[in-house]
Amino acid sequence: MAQATTVHARPGAAAPAALDGVPSRRRWGGTDEGRYDVAVTRRPTFVALGIRIAIASAIGLSLACGPASAPTPAARSTTVDGRPLDPLADASGPTVLVFVSTHCPISNRYAPTLRHLADAWRPRGISMWLVYPDPADDAAAIEAHLRAFALPDRALRDPQHDLVSRAGVRVTPEAAVFDPASPSPRWVGRIDDRVVEFGKVRATAEVAELANAVDAVADGRPAPPPGGDAIGCYISDLR
């Protein structure tokens, strides 16, 4: 049976909520001494024990699972004509984002390579998008650029740098390879090793780094790391 204990408190003091860690049932006394008669259950009842077990289980489950991860926010990229489009949403295969600029000579030098890669990947279900991160590259400038360099026509504007942030790129040209299983890129790097440093360019590339990375991701293999940093025109931070 439960044992009753009488607890004395100073006048005006708050009534104790529990003793021995077990919730109490309170009976407010009416004496001038401010006495509170508290009936305390020394041995938890089955109901109290069940509540404590449930709370402990919930805490343990929360600690085991950890905090819930926030969903990846949708990109605010748009097509050249201004329609919102997230190239990574609902993708069924690898997606390649190649960040370019209308005014970067190193980026423009890769136009033939990008045409070849887009043509080779399309039958394999691999999507390639040209991404223009410079807010100054408006629709008219991008359309003129695509025509002048005969570039693939799947192009996006990323003036808020949502795709820049998701890809983790720094310069144009630079590429990121995604697959549907992960919101983070599987590979980020240069197109190939043709540009050794500023002012020093090989006639032909020795290692097709982007193509090798896409082949690996498409086959479910780890992509080989880039052989060096991407060299090009820096993507300016938004002010």
LINLINLIN-V728858 format. One record per residue. N is the residue number from 0. RES is the residue in three letters. PHI is phi in whole degrees, 0 to 359 (* if undefined). PSI is psi in whole degrees, -180 to 180 (NA if undefined). Layout:
n	res	phi	psi
N	RES	PHI	PSI
N	RES	PHI	PSI
This chain:
n	res	phi	psi
0	MET	*	158
1	ALA	284	143
2	GLN	260	141
3	ALA	260	139
4	THR	232	136
5	THR	262	127
6	VAL	245	132
7	HIS	258	139
8	ALA	227	161
9	ARG	294	149
10	PRO	304	134
11	GLY	86	-6
12	ALA	285	154
13	ALA	287	147
14	ALA	290	138
15	PRO	295	140
16	ALA	277	-28
17	ALA	200	159
18	LEU	230	144
19	ASP	54	28
20	GLY	75	10
21	VAL	246	129
22	PRO	305	141
23	SER	255	160
24	ARG	258	125
25	ARG	261	141
26	ARG	235	115
27	TRP	285	124
28	GLY	277	161
29	GLY	240	21
30	THR	277	163
31	ASP	293	-22
32	GLU	282	-3
33	GLY	69	35
34	ARG	284	138
35	TYR	244	124
36	ASP	269	112
37	VAL	245	120
38	ALA	273	114
39	VAL	248	130
40	THR	272	108
41	ARG	293	-43
42	ARG	258	122
43	PRO	301	140
44	THR	287	168
45	PHE	300	-36
46	VAL	294	-47
47	ALA	297	-42
48	LEU	298	-41
49	GLY	298	-40
50	ILE	296	-43
51	ARG	294	-39
52	ILE	295	-41
53	ALA	296	-42
54	ILE	296	-44
55	ALA	298	-40
56	SER	295	-41
57	ALA	295	-41
58	ILE	296	-43
59	GLY	298	-41
60	LEU	295	-40
61	SER	295	-42
62	LEU	293	-37
63	ALA	291	-40
64	CYS	281	-28
65	GLY	77	175
66	PRO	293	146
67	ALA	291	136
68	SER	282	139
69	ALA	286	140
70	PRO	294	151
71	THR	292	124
72	PRO	294	149
73	ALA	292	142
74	ALA	288	150
75	ARG	259	24
76	SER	291	157
77	THR	224	161
78	THR	291	170
79	VAL	300	-34
80	ASP	273	10
81	GLY	98	5
82	ARG	279	130
83	PRO	300	135
84	LEU	205	125
85	ASP	258	110
86	PRO	291	-14
87	LEU	263	-7
88	ALA	281	132
89	ASP	60	28
90	ALA	287	139
91	SER	258	-7
92	GLY	210	-174
93	PRO	301	143
94	THR	236	131
95	VAL	248	123
96	LEU	254	121
97	VAL	247	117
98	PHE	271	124
99	VAL	226	176
100	SER	214	151
101	THR	288	-22
102	HIS	242	12
103	CYS	262	115
104	PRO	296	-32
105	ILE	291	-41
106	SER	297	-44
107	ASN	295	-30
108	ARG	295	-21
109	TYR	268	8
110	ALA	305	-49
111	PRO	299	-39
112	THR	296	-42
113	LEU	293	-38
114	ARG	298	-44
115	HIS	296	-44
116	LEU	295	-44
117	ALA	299	-42
118	ASP	294	-37
119	ALA	287	-33
120	TRP	275	-29
121	ARG	305	-47
122	PRO	294	-18
123	ARG	268	4
124	GLY	77	21
125	ILE	258	122
126	SER	268	136
127	MET	236	131
128	TRP	237	135
129	LEU	274	131
130	VAL	242	124
131	TYR	257	104
132	PRO	273	-12
133	ASP	282	118
134	PRO	301	-23
135	ALA	286	-17
136	ASP	280	92
137	ASP	275	-178
138	ALA	301	-44
139	ALA	297	-42
140	ALA	293	-40
141	ILE	291	-44
142	GLU	299	-40
143	ALA	294	-38
144	HIS	294	-44
145	LEU	300	-42
146	ARG	290	-44
147	ALA	296	-35
148	PHE	251	10
149	ALA	50	47
150	LEU	277	158
151	PRO	303	144
152	ASP	271	4
153	ARG	273	96
154	ALA	229	150
155	LEU	226	150
156	ARG	261	140
157	ASP	227	59
158	PRO	294	-22
159	GLN	268	-1
160	HIS	63	30
161	ASP	295	-47
162	LEU	289	-34
163	VAL	302	-46
164	SER	293	-42
165	ARG	292	-34
166	ALA	275	-29
167	GLY	76	31
168	VAL	270	163
169	ARG	234	-27
170	VAL	224	169
171	THR	244	131
172	PRO	271	142
173	GLU	207	149
174	ALA	234	155
175	ALA	225	138
176	VAL	246	124
177	PHE	245	154
178	ASP	231	162
179	PRO	296	-16
180	ALA	280	-10
181	SER	215	139
182	PRO	284	-14
183	SER	263	150
184	PRO	293	144
185	ARG	281	-23
186	TRP	202	141
187	VAL	223	131
188	GLY	176	-166
189	ARG	277	164
190	ILE	290	-45
191	ASP	200	-172
192	ASP	261	23
193	ARG	294	-42
194	VAL	272	108
195	VAL	281	-45
196	GLU	198	174
197	PHE	300	124
198	GLY	87	-3
199	LYS	232	110
200	VAL	230	133
201	ARG	286	153
202	ALA	294	-39
203	THR	222	154
204	ALA	284	145
205	GLU	267	-31
206	VAL	229	121
207	ALA	274	81
208	GLU	293	-44
209	LEU	295	-45
210	ALA	299	-41
211	ASN	296	-39
212	ALA	294	-42
213	VAL	295	-42
214	ASP	301	-42
215	ALA	295	-47
216	VAL	297	-42
217	ALA	297	-31
218	ASP	271	-1
219	GLY	79	20
220	ARG	256	157
221	PRO	296	136
222	ALA	282	139
223	PRO	295	143
224	PRO	293	154
225	PRO	299	149
226	GLY	279	-6
227	GLY	183	174
228	ASP	288	149
229	ALA	291	137
230	ILE	243	129
231	GLY	178	-149
232	CYS	265	125
233	TYR	296	141
234	ILE	277	113
235	SER	292	143
236	ASP	293	149
237	LEU	287	139
238	ARG	263	NA
